[in-house]
Amino acid sequence: MNASKIMIVDDEPFTRIDLKEMLEESGYKVVGEGKNGEEAIEKARTLQPDLIIMDVKMPVMNGLKASSIIKSFSNCAILLLTAFSHREVVEDAKKADINAYLVKPVKERELLPAVEIALSQRRLFLSLQDKVGHLEQKITDRKTIERAKGILMQQLNCTEEQAYRRMQKESMTHHIPMIKLAEKVIQQTSE
Ligand SMILES: [Mg+2]
């Protein structure tokens, strides 16, 4: 768990040093650092961290803008650092899909639980994304099989059940998954 890759982005060098020390002492791997939003985007692409700890107020590009751009291409978690707990920042943070935020100065006893929560949220998100992906695939496969069944019903002038049994038998005899068989049936008719 502690092998998670973390990136620190803050325009104040001392904040970066402090954070790095606290994280490394707890066994986390700090894979990169940045001092503004642009660097954050660039390094998020190349280093692919699991979590970015990002300051809000930075020159060149602020942390909120960088976060929403990073979230468009990366599934990393983002923990925002703010100087004040402004309501506005919280609202913007929600829009930028921020996982958590901390108010500066960051204390170790607050940082570590926030890091763990952000990382576990990310893991949960990834596993849900994976499940959704599988379900979508299943639905697509089911539609393909239904279509192939319809074609066979017409070709063989048989009932739905007979068409399905036929496909099942073919699938078992030739060790071809149902979905592959269905794709073949569809392909043959469109040729
Ligand atoms: Mg700053």
Boltz pocket constraint, residues with backbone or C-beta under 6 A from the ligand:
constraints:
  - pocket:
      binder: B
      contacts: [[A, 10], [A, 11], [A, 12], [A, 55], [A, 56], [A, 57], [A, 58]]
      max_distance: 6.0
